[in-house]
């Protein structure tokens, strides 16, 4: 099916039309049954749950799941308007302010690229495309200090020692045992393209490839000391819902994980810059697709922009060593980003409708950082389970204000690299207390 989809996308792009994507594996009868089941459950809870706060928490998460199931149903039925309505119920498109921030980052890239002979052409092409769709990209004065940007790139990333996935697996399993995450395990999946956590199976999945010690530290902070920690603390809470997730918690979840990424980088003496990490790309892609501050783009139009823009972005930020490598990788990366941005959209010829999930990453980070600035106790309260910022007051009313156990932040340990390397042998080693 993946190969068939790729053939259709390549054919559509070469023929100057929009792809015609289908989702034949949607178990539509099961989807419809779940919709009816959730509606019945909502009625039962509304009638039978005496505690107003608990009742609201469960009804809200049912509403979120109904949006998702109805979105899937709309994809199956080819109902574009129903898809858009339910998508916006799940996660709204970027705001004007969010899009302005993303376009400001694009302007910074363009200004830097114009100073380099190898990037002048793609910089101008990126600028002209955005002008054509009336996107308000600010024109930054030259010269921009390109060397200052490039010097911000972590030198250790290229020189950091690589370790086998089996070493990382043994290390992560030891960490989760040490944390008391009973039943959790790490698996290696050759089909996985990136690490991910699955709470229901209590599993952290790693791709089958080597990774740097810097990357291992990042995954420890992001996946285990945020995602897994919150899931485990939720299961130990008085409200079982905190183990599976309250309504719309994912924006906070990803924002909190990114906050911890930044904290871990600072411990190592690094400054995380969204310009370098590319944290704005999800907002940019969904905003352009939806027509926030510009003419809305279809799949093929967004691809046309990204195929050029990603060359500029990857060379300037150091993700690609040179323009030749960036040009070679850009088409594939542009297709993948478009697939994410238009996932499930029934009719790709209709501009302005997208799957806006990727807008929540940057939005979540901004909101988490603001909340912590206003009240540092928010950081502790967010670790009590898979909750969103919007549920903290309700949980406080129930007397739930902190996690059962406090996080230890092993990712901040300056000696972590040596501990990871101790697992290169089959047995690994016990960490001294």
Backbone torsions as a table, in degrees:
resi	resn	phi	psi	omega
1	UNK	NA	-40.0	178.3
2	UNK	-61.2	-43.2	179.5
3	UNK	-65.6	-38.7	178.1
4	UNK	-64.0	-41.5	178.1
5	UNK	-63.6	-42.9	-179.8
6	UNK	-63.6	-40.4	178.1
7	UNK	-62.1	-41.8	-179.5
8	UNK	-65.8	-41.7	179.7
9	UNK	-64.4	-45.7	179.5
10	UNK	-62.9	-40.2	178.9
11	UNK	-65.4	-43.7	-179.2
12	UNK	-62.6	-44.5	-178.6
13	UNK	-65.5	-38.5	179.7
14	UNK	-71.2	-28.9	-178.4
15	UNK	-92.2	-2.1	178.0
16	UNK	72.6	33.8	178.2
17	UNK	-130.2	176.3	177.6
18	UNK	-87.7	144.1	177.6
19	UNK	-62.5	149.6	173.6
20	UNK	-111.7	96.8	-175.7
21	UNK	-101.1	141.7	-179.2
22	UNK	-125.7	156.7	-177.4
23	UNK	-128.3	70.1	-172.9
24	UNK	-70.1	-16.7	-176.9
25	UNK	-88.4	3.8	176.8
26	UNK	-65.6	118.9	179.0
27	UNK	-78.6	78.0	-166.8
28	UNK	-61.4	-36.5	178.6
29	UNK	-65.4	-39.4	177.2
30	UNK	-65.3	-38.9	178.3
31	UNK	-61.6	-46.5	-179.4
32	UNK	-64.5	-38.4	178.1
33	UNK	-64.1	-40.6	179.8
34	UNK	-66.6	-36.6	177.7
35	UNK	-61.0	-48.8	179.4
36	UNK	-63.9	-39.2	179.5
37	UNK	-63.9	-40.8	179.5
38	UNK	-68.9	-36.8	177.2
39	UNK	-64.0	-40.5	177.8
40	UNK	-66.6	-40.2	179.1
41	UNK	-64.9	-38.8	178.4
42	UNK	-61.0	-42.0	178.8
43	UNK	-64.1	-40.5	-179.4
44	UNK	-64.9	-43.2	179.9
45	UNK	-67.7	-41.1	179.7
46	UNK	-59.8	-34.4	-179.7
47	UNK	-83.4	-38.5	-166.3
48	UNK	-105.3	-15.8	-177.9
49	UNK	-87.1	114.5	-174.7
50	UNK	-75.5	-28.7	-177.0
51	UNK	-82.3	119.6	-174.6
52	UNK	-62.9	-38.0	-178.4
53	UNK	-69.0	-48.1	179.1
54	UNK	-61.7	-41.4	179.2
55	UNK	-59.7	-44.7	-179.5
56	UNK	-65.8	-41.0	-179.8
57	UNK	-59.3	-43.6	-178.0
58	UNK	-75.5	-38.3	178.7
59	UNK	-66.0	-35.8	178.9
60	UNK	-66.3	-41.3	-179.0
61	UNK	-72.1	-30.1	173.2
62	UNK	-64.5	-42.6	178.2
63	UNK	-59.8	-42.5	178.9
64	UNK	-61.2	-45.6	-179.2
65	UNK	-67.2	-30.5	175.3
66	UNK	-67.1	-40.3	175.2
67	UNK	-56.5	-45.8	-177.2
68	UNK	-65.7	-47.0	-178.9
69	UNK	-65.3	-39.0	178.7
70	UNK	-69.8	-30.6	174.3
71	UNK	-64.7	-44.1	178.0
72	UNK	-63.0	-41.4	178.0
73	UNK	-62.0	-41.1	179.1
74	UNK	-63.9	-37.6	176.0
75	UNK	-61.2	-46.3	179.9
76	UNK	-61.6	-41.3	-175.8
77	UNK	-84.6	-6.1	-179.1
78	UNK	71.4	26.7	-177.7
79	UNK	-95.0	94.3	-173.8
80	UNK	-65.7	-40.8	-178.6
81	UNK	-67.5	-39.6	176.7
82	UNK	-65.2	-37.6	176.5
83	UNK	-59.3	-47.9	-176.9
84	UNK	-65.0	-40.7	-179.8
85	UNK	-62.6	-45.5	-178.8
86	UNK	-74.0	-33.0	175.9
87	UNK	-60.9	-43.6	-179.7
88	UNK	-69.1	-26.1	173.7
89	UNK	-67.8	-31.2	-180.0
90	UNK	-80.7	-50.7	-177.5
91	UNK	-156.5	120.6	-176.5
92	UNK	-71.5	156.5	175.6
93	UNK	-65.8	163.9	-179.8
94	UNK	-55.6	145.3	175.5
95	UNK	-77.2	169.4	177.1
96	UNK	-59.9	-42.5	-179.7
97	UNK	-64.8	-42.8	178.9
98	UNK	-62.6	-40.0	-179.2
99	UNK	-70.8	-37.1	176.5
100	UNK	-60.6	-39.3	179.9
101	UNK	-66.1	-41.8	179.3
102	UNK	-65.6	-42.6	-179.9
103	UNK	-67.5	-28.6	175.9
104	UNK	-65.8	-36.2	176.8
105	UNK	-67.7	-39.1	176.7
106	UNK	-61.9	-42.4	179.1
107	UNK	-60.4	-37.8	178.4
108	UNK	-63.4	-42.3	177.4
109	UNK	-63.8	-44.2	-179.7
110	UNK	-61.1	-44.4	-179.1
111	UNK	-62.4	-40.2	177.6
112	UNK	-67.8	-42.2	-177.6
113	UNK	-64.9	-34.0	-179.0
114	UNK	-64.5	-20.9	-179.7
115	UNK	-83.0	-10.7	-175.8
116	UNK	-109.4	129.2	179.9
117	UNK	-57.7	-35.8	-177.7
118	UNK	-75.0	-18.1	-176.7
119	UNK	-115.3	-0.9	-176.6
120	UNK	-59.5	-42.0	-177.0
121	UNK	-65.5	-47.5	-179.0
122	UNK	-69.3	-29.7	177.2
123	UNK	-64.6	-46.0	179.2
124	UNK	-65.5	-41.2	-179.9
125	UNK	-63.2	-40.3	177.7
126	UNK	-63.4	-44.9	179.1
127	UNK	-61.8	-45.1	-178.0
128	UNK	-65.0	-39.4	178.6
129	UNK	-61.0	-47.0	-177.9
130	UNK	-67.0	-34.5	175.4
131	UNK	-65.2	-38.0	-178.7
132	UNK	-63.1	-34.9	-179.1
133	UNK	-96.5	10.8	174.2
134	UNK	65.3	32.4	175.3
135	UNK	-80.4	128.0	-175.2
136	UNK	-78.7	77.0	179.0
137	UNK	-86.0	119.2	-179.8
138	UNK	-66.7	139.6	179.2
139	UNK	-90.4	109.6	-177.9
140	UNK	-82.7	143.3	178.6
141	UNK	-69.6	150.0	174.7
142	UNK	-104.9	154.5	1.1
143	UNK	-86.8	150.2	172.4
144	UNK	-98.5	143.3	-176.3
145	UNK	-76.8	85.6	-179.1
146	UNK	-63.6	-40.7	-176.5
147	UNK	-63.2	-32.6	179.1
148	UNK	-65.8	-38.4	178.4
149	UNK	-66.1	-47.1	-176.6
150	UNK	-66.7	-31.9	179.4
151	UNK	-70.4	-17.3	176.5
152	UNK	-72.9	-17.0	-178.9
153	UNK	-65.0	133.4	-178.2
154	UNK	-66.9	116.7	-178.7
155	UNK	-64.4	-29.0	-176.8
156	UNK	-67.9	-18.0	-176.4
157	UNK	-61.2	-41.1	-177.9
158	UNK	-79.6	-28.9	-173.8
159	UNK	-98.0	-9.0	-176.2
160	UNK	-62.6	141.1	-178.5
161	UNK	-66.9	140.6	177.9
162	UNK	-92.0	142.9	176.7
163	UNK	-126.1	151.7	-178.1
164	UNK	-69.8	152.9	178.8
165	UNK	-61.3	-31.2	178.5
166	UNK	-65.0	-35.6	176.4
167	UNK	-64.3	-45.3	179.2
168	UNK	-63.4	-40.2	178.4
169	UNK	-59.0	-47.9	-179.7
170	UNK	-64.5	-39.5	178.9
171	UNK	-64.1	-48.6	-178.8
172	UNK	-64.6	-38.4	177.8
173	UNK	-62.5	-39.5	178.4
174	UNK	-65.8	-41.1	179.1
175	UNK	-62.7	-44.1	-178.0
176	UNK	-67.9	-33.3	173.8
177	UNK	-65.9	-42.0	-179.1
178	UNK	-63.9	-35.3	177.3
179	UNK	-75.9	-12.7	-177.4
180	UNK	81.2	27.5	179.2
181	UNK	-85.2	75.4	-175.4
182	UNK	-60.2	132.4	176.8
183	UNK	89.5	-13.9	-179.4
184	UNK	-81.9	147.0	-179.2
185	UNK	-149.4	165.0	176.9
186	UNK	-112.3	134.5	177.2
187	UNK	-126.5	156.0	177.3
188	UNK	-109.8	127.3	-177.0
189	UNK	-125.1	116.8	-179.1
190	UNK	-63.5	-24.2	-178.6
191	UNK	-84.6	-12.9	-177.3
192	UNK	-74.4	136.7	178.4
193	UNK	-95.5	-18.6	178.4
194	UNK	-157.2	160.5	179.2
195	UNK	-67.1	149.5	174.3
196	UNK	-157.2	157.8	-178.7
197	UNK	-110.2	134.4	174.6
198	UNK	-120.7	108.2	-174.0
199	UNK	-68.3	-37.2	-174.8
200	UNK	-67.1	-35.5	178.1
201	UNK	-95.0	-0.6	-179.4
202	UNK	53.1	55.2	-172.0
203	UNK	-136.9	134.6	170.0
204	UNK	-106.7	117.4	-176.4
205	UNK	-101.7	133.9	177.6
206	UNK	-115.6	145.1	172.0
207	UNK	-70.5	154.9	-176.6
208	UNK	-87.0	72.1	176.9
209	UNK	-156.4	158.6	179.9
210	UNK	-66.7	156.0	175.2
211	UNK	-144.7	156.7	-178.7
212	UNK	-76.3	159.7	176.7
213	UNK	-62.0	-33.6	176.5
214	UNK	-62.5	-40.9	178.5
215	UNK	-66.6	-38.2	178.3
216	UNK	-61.5	-44.0	178.6
217	UNK	-61.4	-42.2	178.5
218	UNK	-60.5	-45.9	-178.6
219	UNK	-66.6	-35.1	176.5
220	UNK	-60.1	-46.9	-179.7
221	UNK	-67.0	-46.7	-171.8
222	UNK	-76.7	-52.8	-172.6
223	UNK	-83.7	-47.9	-173.4
224	UNK	-86.6	-49.8	-174.0
225	UNK	-83.6	1.4	171.1
226	UNK	-122.6	-71.8	-173.6
227	UNK	-61.9	-52.9	-178.1
228	UNK	-67.8	-42.6	-179.4
229	UNK	-57.3	-47.1	-178.8
230	UNK	-64.8	-38.6	179.3
231	UNK	-64.0	-44.0	-178.8
232	UNK	-67.7	-43.2	179.3
233	UNK	-63.1	-34.2	178.6
234	UNK	-64.4	-39.0	179.7
235	UNK	-67.8	-23.1	179.6
236	UNK	-91.6	-0.2	-177.8
237	UNK	-80.0	164.8	176.4
238	UNK	-70.6	-21.7	178.1
239	UNK	-108.6	110.7	-174.2
240	UNK	-59.6	-27.1	-178.6
241	UNK	-58.4	-26.4	-178.6
242	UNK	-68.7	-16.2	177.0
243	UNK	-84.2	-27.8	-179.7
244	UNK	-100.7	-23.4	176.5
245	UNK	120.7	128.6	175.2
246	UNK	-79.0	174.7	-176.5
247	UNK	-62.4	130.1	174.0
248	UNK	56.6	34.2	-179.8
249	UNK	-75.4	-18.6	-169.3
250	UNK	-64.0	-32.5	178.5
251	UNK	-62.9	-45.1	176.4
252	UNK	-65.0	-40.4	-179.3
253	UNK	-56.8	-49.9	-178.0
254	UNK	-72.7	-35.7	177.4
255	UNK	-65.3	-39.8	178.4
256	UNK	-66.9	-41.6	178.3
257	UNK	-60.6	-42.0	178.6
258	UNK	-67.9	-34.4	176.5
259	UNK	-61.2	-43.9	178.8
260	UNK	-68.4	-33.3	174.0
261	UNK	-57.2	-46.5	-178.6
262	UNK	-65.0	-40.1	179.0
263	UNK	-64.0	-41.3	178.6
264	UNK	-64.2	-39.8	178.1
265	UNK	-64.1	-40.4	-179.5
266	UNK	-65.5	-36.1	176.6
267	UNK	-59.7	-33.1	179.3
268	UNK	-87.2	6.8	178.0
269	UNK	81.4	21.6	-179.5
270	UNK	-111.3	156.6	176.7
271	UNK	-115.7	116.0	179.1
272	UNK	-78.9	122.3	-179.2
273	UNK	-117.6	124.3	-178.1
274	UNK	-61.2	-24.2	176.0
275	UNK	-62.7	-40.8	-178.4
276	UNK	-81.1	-36.6	-177.1
277	UNK	-81.8	-13.5	178.9
278	UNK	73.1	25.2	-176.5
279	UNK	-64.9	-13.1	-176.8
280	UNK	-91.2	-4.8	-171.0
281	UNK	-65.2	-35.9	178.2
282	UNK	-65.1	-41.9	176.5
283	UNK	-64.2	-44.1	-179.1
284	UNK	-61.0	-49.7	-176.6
285	UNK	-64.4	-46.8	-179.1
286	UNK	-68.9	-36.5	178.6
287	UNK	-65.4	-41.6	177.5
288	UNK	-66.3	-40.3	179.8
289	UNK	-63.9	-38.8	-177.2
290	UNK	-85.0	-10.5	179.6
291	UNK	80.5	32.3	175.8
292	UNK	-78.0	112.9	-178.7
293	UNK	71.6	8.0	-178.4
294	UNK	-157.2	176.7	173.7
295	UNK	-67.4	130.9	-179.4
296	UNK	-64.8	148.8	-176.5
297	UNK	-112.9	145.3	171.4
298	UNK	-85.0	178.8	178.4
299	UNK	-54.3	-53.2	-175.5
300	UNK	-66.8	-34.3	179.5
301	UNK	-70.4	-41.2	176.6
302	UNK	-64.9	-39.0	176.7
303	UNK	-59.7	-44.0	-179.9
304	UNK	-57.8	-42.9	178.5
305	UNK	-66.6	-49.1	-174.8
306	UNK	-65.5	-33.9	-178.6
307	UNK	-59.7	-33.7	177.1
308	UNK	-87.1	-48.4	-175.2
309	UNK	-59.8	-40.2	-176.8
310	UNK	-66.3	-27.3	173.7
311	UNK	-63.2	-48.5	178.7
312	UNK	-60.8	-49.4	-175.4
313	UNK	-63.8	-42.3	-174.6
314	UNK	-74.7	-33.4	178.1
315	UNK	-72.6	-46.6	-178.4
316	UNK	-62.6	-42.4	-176.9
317	UNK	-83.4	-7.8	178.4
318	UNK	89.1	4.9	178.8
319	UNK	-66.7	-30.4	172.8
320	UNK	-117.4	140.9	-175.0
321	UNK	-69.7	-30.1	-179.0
322	UNK	-154.9	174.5	-174.6
323	UNK	-69.5	-29.6	178.7
324	UNK	-63.4	-45.6	178.2
325	UNK	-65.8	-38.5	179.6
326	UNK	-64.0	-42.6	178.3
327	UNK	-64.4	-36.3	-179.2
328	UNK	-68.3	-35.0	-176.4
329	UNK	-89.7	-23.5	-172.3
330	UNK	-57.6	-44.7	-178.4
331	UNK	-59.4	-43.9	-179.6
332	UNK	-65.8	-44.9	-179.9
333	UNK	-64.6	-36.6	178.5
334	UNK	-65.8	-40.7	178.2
335	UNK	-63.9	-43.1	-179.8
336	UNK	-63.0	-42.3	179.4
337	UNK	-65.7	-40.0	178.0
338	UNK	-65.1	-38.6	177.8
339	UNK	-62.0	-40.4	176.9
340	UNK	-65.3	-43.4	-174.2
341	UNK	-69.8	-31.2	-177.0
342	UNK	-114.0	21.0	-179.2
343	UNK	-56.9	124.8	175.3
344	UNK	82.2	-10.0	-179.0
345	UNK	-62.7	122.2	-173.1
346	UNK	-65.5	-40.8	-175.2
347	UNK	-126.2	105.5	-175.7
348	UNK	-79.0	-1.3	175.3
349	UNK	-83.8	-11.7	-179.3
350	UNK	-90.8	110.6	-179.7
351	UNK	-75.7	148.3	175.4
352	UNK	99.2	-2.1	-179.0
353	UNK	-120.4	125.1	-177.3
354	UNK	-145.1	170.7	172.5
355	UNK	-95.0	106.3	-164.6
356	UNK	-93.0	19.9	-178.8
357	UNK	-53.2	-40.4	-172.8
358	UNK	-69.9	-8.5	176.0
359	UNK	-73.7	-17.4	-173.2
360	UNK	-76.6	-21.2	-175.7
361	UNK	-63.8	-54.8	-179.6
362	UNK	-68.4	-38.6	178.5
363	UNK	-61.3	-43.7	179.9
364	UNK	-62.5	-43.0	179.3
365	UNK	-61.0	-44.9	-179.6
366	UNK	-61.4	-42.3	-176.7
367	UNK	-72.8	-37.7	177.6
368	UNK	-64.7	-45.9	-179.9
369	UNK	-61.1	-41.5	179.3
370	UNK	-64.8	-42.8	-179.6
371	UNK	-63.2	-40.1	-179.9
372	UNK	-69.1	-36.5	176.5
373	UNK	-61.7	-37.0	-178.3
374	UNK	-78.6	-28.8	-178.9
375	UNK	-157.0	107.1	-176.3
376	UNK	-65.7	-20.3	178.6
377	UNK	-68.4	-16.9	177.9
378	UNK	-57.7	-36.1	-178.4
379	UNK	-60.4	-43.5	177.5
380	UNK	-68.2	-42.8	-176.6
381	UNK	-65.4	-31.3	-179.7
382	UNK	-71.4	-15.7	-178.0
383	UNK	-88.4	4.9	-177.0
384	UNK	-81.7	-6.2	178.4
385	UNK	164.8	-173.6	-179.3
386	UNK	-84.5	80.2	-174.7
387	UNK	-124.2	159.5	174.5
388	UNK	-100.1	161.4	176.4
389	UNK	-54.2	-34.5	-174.9
390	UNK	-70.1	-13.5	179.6
391	UNK	-100.0	-3.3	-173.8
392	UNK	-62.8	-38.9	179.2
393	UNK	-66.6	-40.7	177.8
394	UNK	-61.7	-42.6	-179.5
395	UNK	-67.7	-35.9	176.7
396	UNK	-62.8	-35.7	177.6
397	UNK	-64.5	-28.4	176.7
398	UNK	-87.1	-0.2	180.0
399	UNK	84.1	15.1	-179.6
400	UNK	-105.5	105.5	-172.8
401	UNK	-128.8	-7.1	179.1
402	UNK	-155.6	158.7	-178.2
403	UNK	-71.0	158.7	177.8
404	UNK	-60.4	-40.0	176.4
405	UNK	-123.8	151.1	179.5
406	UNK	-91.3	140.1	176.6
407	UNK	-64.8	148.8	-177.2
408	UNK	-105.1	-14.2	177.6
409	UNK	57.0	54.5	175.7
410	UNK	-59.5	-28.8	-179.4
411	UNK	-62.5	-16.5	179.6
412	UNK	-90.7	-1.6	-178.3
413	UNK	-69.1	121.6	-179.8
414	UNK	-65.0	-20.2	-179.5
415	UNK	-97.2	16.3	-174.3
416	UNK	-62.3	-38.1	-177.1
417	UNK	-56.1	-44.6	-179.5
418	UNK	-66.0	-35.5	177.4
419	UNK	-64.4	-42.6	178.1
420	UNK	-61.5	-45.1	-177.5
421	UNK	-65.4	-22.6	178.5
422	UNK	-66.9	-13.1	179.6
423	UNK	-96.2	11.1	177.7
424	UNK	-70.2	-25.3	171.6
425	UNK	-82.9	161.8	-176.9
426	UNK	-59.4	-38.6	-174.2
427	UNK	-85.4	-21.7	-175.3
428	UNK	67.0	-157.1	177.2
429	UNK	-150.2	155.3	179.0
430	UNK	-80.8	140.0	178.8
431	UNK	-85.2	133.5	178.7
432	UNK	-70.9	143.6	-179.0
433	UNK	-87.0	NA	NA
